[in-house]
Amino acid sequence: MFKLGDKVVYPMHGAGVIETMESKEILGVIKSYYVLKMPIGEMKLMIPVDNVNNIGLRNIIEKDKVEKVYDILRQAAVLNDSNWNKRYRDNLVKMKTGDIFAVAQVVRDLTYRDREKGLSTGEKKMLVSAKQMLISEIALSTDKDGKGISDYLDNIINEDALTQEDNVL
């Protein structure tokens, strides 16, 4: 059970703060909901309290684990040479887990593929979504603004690209 003020991750949507709890009647059934305020995009989500275990709602990572996310982004990309549809499904499975380390792998691998071979439209959207998920959780974990985190992620990814190019030359 979560409480007001908890910083949590809602898989496929990113991290937010439980702002309130509300009861709503929908189709004659009264249910309790967590109301999450998302720091990126100022969106609010309502999540049924009785469904949090099924959807994978979890606490955000500890601040000391953020460096591991950065390390994953610095690692060499793993290229999946299957067709874009299979890659998309494989990456979607990783993202649906809500595991920040799996999402970091998706960002790393799709960024590299985009640079080298290009991405399908679906994969481009997935990359943007995965990056937003990373930014929202890291921002809440470190108490830093999303723009600063986004810039830092871009620096890591671009730094990695230069290193990988040097290895090819």
RODO-2510 file (C-alpha; in nm, 4 decimals, decimal comma):
residues 169
     n   res          X          Y          Z
     1     m     0,0000     0,0000     0,0000
     2     f     0,1275     0,3438    -0,0908
     3     k     0,0620     0,6701     0,0887
     4     l     0,0262     1,0354    -0,0047
     5     g     0,3543     1,1907    -0,1141
     6     d     0,5119     0,8616    -0,2259
     7     k     0,7161     0,8825    -0,5442
     8     v     0,6174     0,5908    -0,7651
     9     v     0,6619     0,4578    -1,1181
    10     y     0,3670     0,3615    -1,3324
    11     p     0,5031     0,1380    -1,6116
    12     m     0,4702     0,2862    -1,9610
    13     h     0,3911     0,6305    -1,8142
    14     g     0,6871     0,7148    -1,5943
    15     a     0,7295     0,8442    -1,2421
    16     g     0,4979     1,0614    -1,0418
    17     v     0,3954     1,1586    -0,6910
    18     i     0,0815     1,0307    -0,5219
    19     e    -0,0978     1,3595    -0,4700
    20     t    -0,4343     1,2442    -0,3345
    21     m    -0,6657     0,9488    -0,3034
    22     e    -1,0172     0,9731    -0,4393
    23     s    -1,3231     0,7534    -0,4528
    24     k    -1,5200     0,7457    -0,7766
    25     e    -1,8337     0,5655    -0,8784
    26     i    -1,8014     0,4101    -1,2211
    27     l    -2,0757     0,1885    -1,3600
    28     g    -2,2339     0,1676    -1,0164
    29     v    -1,9145     0,0519    -0,8428
    30     i    -1,7280     0,2751    -0,5994
    31     k    -1,3504     0,2360    -0,6175
    32     s    -1,0584     0,4122    -0,4525
    33     y    -0,7919     0,5658    -0,6758
    34     y    -0,4443     0,7035    -0,6307
    35     v    -0,4085     1,0330    -0,8140
    36     l    -0,0563     1,0632    -0,9527
    37     k     0,0898     1,3967    -1,0537
    38     m     0,3475     1,3436    -1,3258
    39     p     0,6336     1,5976    -1,3232
    40     i     0,6834     1,5818    -1,6988
    41     g     0,3895     1,7215    -1,8930
    42     e     0,1904     1,8085    -1,5787
    43     m    -0,0361     1,5106    -1,6414
    44     k    -0,2471     1,3496    -1,3698
    45     l    -0,3319     0,9798    -1,3665
    46     m    -0,5887     0,7907    -1,1626
    47     i    -0,4887     0,4365    -1,0694
    48     p    -0,7303     0,1986    -0,8975
    49     v    -0,5878     0,1104    -0,5551
    50     d    -0,6984    -0,2509    -0,5890
    51     n    -0,5084    -0,2859    -0,9180
    52     v    -0,1619    -0,1526    -0,8261
    53     n    -0,0040    -0,4981    -0,7992
    54     n    -0,1343    -0,6045    -1,1404
    55     i    -0,0022    -0,2975    -1,3194
    56     g     0,3395    -0,2997    -1,1531
    57     l     0,3253     0,0295    -0,9631
    58     r     0,6481     0,0550    -0,7634
    59     n     0,8564     0,3036    -0,5655
    60     i     1,1158     0,5015    -0,7600
    61     i     1,4780     0,3924    -0,7437
    62     e     1,7035     0,5196    -0,4687
    63     k     1,9270     0,8116    -0,5580
    64     d     2,2405     0,5968    -0,5236
    65     k     2,1186     0,3638    -0,8017
    66     v     2,0896     0,6417    -1,0633
    67     e     2,4565     0,6026    -1,1554
    68     k     2,3812     0,2435    -1,2622
    69     v     2,1291     0,3842    -1,5131
    70     y     2,3995     0,6137    -1,6493
    71     d     2,6407     0,3185    -1,6695
    72     i     2,3902     0,1223    -1,8794
    73     l     2,3594     0,4183    -2,1166
    74     r     2,7399     0,4283    -2,1479
    75     q     2,7661     0,0578    -2,2379
    76     a     2,7901    -0,0547    -2,5984
    77     a     2,4536    -0,0918    -2,7648
    78     v     2,3118    -0,4352    -2,8280
    79     l     2,1954    -0,4447    -3,1870
    80     n     1,8987    -0,6636    -3,2575
    81     d     1,9068    -0,7326    -3,6317
    82     s     1,5567    -0,8762    -3,6514
    83     n     1,2912    -0,6776    -3,8356
    84     w     1,1604    -0,3584    -3,6787
    85     n     0,8334    -0,5197    -3,5701
    86     k     1,0092    -0,7907    -3,3647
    87     r     1,2508    -0,5340    -3,2165
    88     y     0,9552    -0,3140    -3,1285
    89     r     0,7746    -0,5990    -2,9490
    90     d     1,0923    -0,7012    -2,7625
    91     n     1,1526    -0,3437    -2,6478
    92     l     0,7862    -0,3014    -2,5528
    93     v     0,8122    -0,6024    -2,3211
    94     k     1,1107    -0,4374    -2,1490
    95     m     0,9256    -0,1081    -2,1119
    96     k     0,6107    -0,2699    -1,9738
    97     t     0,8110    -0,4145    -1,6845
    98     g     0,8644    -0,0621    -1,5544
    99     d     1,2221    -0,1591    -1,4665
   100     i     1,4333     0,1542    -1,5115
   101     f     1,7402    -0,0501    -1,6052
   102     a     1,5497    -0,2269    -1,8856
   103     v     1,4149     0,1094    -2,0042
   104     a     1,7722     0,2456    -2,0059
   105     q     1,8726    -0,0459    -2,2319
   106     v     1,5878     0,0422    -2,4700
   107     v     1,6997     0,4079    -2,4812
   108     r     2,0633     0,3100    -2,5387
   109     d     1,9911     0,0535    -2,8101
   110     l     1,7310     0,2594    -2,9984
   111     t     1,9478     0,5717    -2,9870
   112     y     2,2401     0,3819    -3,1362
   113     r     2,0221     0,2162    -3,4014
   114     d     1,8706     0,5525    -3,4925
   115     r     2,2180     0,6974    -3,5388
   116     e     2,3431     0,4029    -3,7461
   117     k     2,0476     0,2789    -3,9477
   118     g     1,7435     0,4864    -3,8597
   119     l     1,4254     0,3852    -3,6810
   120     s     1,0720     0,3088    -3,7893
   121     t     0,8081     0,5619    -3,6875
   122     g     0,6908     0,3325    -3,4069
   123     e     1,0440     0,2915    -3,2752
   124     k     1,0998     0,6690    -3,2835
   125     k     0,7893     0,7183    -3,0696
   126     m     0,9061     0,4416    -2,8382
   127     l     1,2457     0,6085    -2,7973
   128     v     1,0817     0,9388    -2,7007
   129     s     0,8520     0,7595    -2,4543
   130     a     1,1338     0,5524    -2,3013
   131     k     1,3509     0,8607    -2,2609
   132     q     1,0648     1,0484    -2,0889
   133     m     1,0188     0,7532    -1,8520
   134     l     1,3890     0,7684    -1,7599
   135     i     1,3860     1,1445    -1,7171
   136     s     1,0781     1,1445    -1,4938
   137     e     1,2133     0,8785    -1,2572
   138     i     1,5659     1,0201    -1,2375
   139     a     1,4295     1,3720    -1,1834
   140     l     1,2170     1,2576    -0,8892
   141     s     1,4932     1,0376    -0,7480
   142     t     1,7568     1,3119    -0,7566
   143     d     1,5254     1,6101    -0,6951
   144     k     1,6525     1,7756    -1,0140
   145     d     1,4572     1,9307    -1,2987
   146     g     1,3654     1,7283    -1,6052
   147     k     1,5437     1,9591    -1,8491
   148     g     1,8750     1,9200    -1,6682
   149     i     1,8345     1,5416    -1,6591
   150     s     1,7424     1,5363    -2,0293
   151     d     2,0527     1,7372    -2,1182
   152     y     2,2708     1,5097    -1,9063
   153     l     2,1272     1,1955    -2,0722
   154     d     2,1928     1,3497    -2,4141
   155     n     2,5530     1,4209    -2,3130
   156     i     2,6043     1,0614    -2,1984
   157     i     2,4529     0,9221    -2,5168
   158     n     2,6489     1,1588    -2,7430
   159     e     2,9701     1,0935    -2,5504
   160     d     2,9088     0,7211    -2,5994
   161     a     2,8581     0,7739    -2,9725
   162     l     3,1963     0,9429    -3,0044
   163     t     3,3638     0,6596    -2,8114
   164     q     3,2031     0,3955    -3,0314
   165     e     3,3100     0,5852    -3,3471
   166     d     3,6679     0,6009    -3,2168
   167     n     3,6632     0,2263    -3,1679
   168     v     3,5555     0,1778    -3,5311
   169     l     3,8237     0,4111    -3,6720
***
